[in-house]
Amino acid sequence: MVKEICDIKKISEYLNVSESQIRKLVRAKMIPFFRIGNRLKFDVNEVNKWIENKTQSEGKNFLFL
């Protein structure tokens, strides 16, 4: 299985939200992420699983803090 790793710009485009919104989710530890040095990285497969779990349990407004 090949992992697709994105930076904050690409994951914000993928989710169609601002980079600042992604940073808020990271600070709240609500979105799966990891760091390489001081850079935030996101595994697209893990983010997709997170979305599935959130949409099943919380509805569609899960990205707004």
Secondary structure, 3 states (H helix, E strand, C coil): CCCCEECHHHHHHHHCCCHHHHHHHHHCCCCCCEEECCEEEEEHHHHHHHHHHHHHHHCCCCCCC
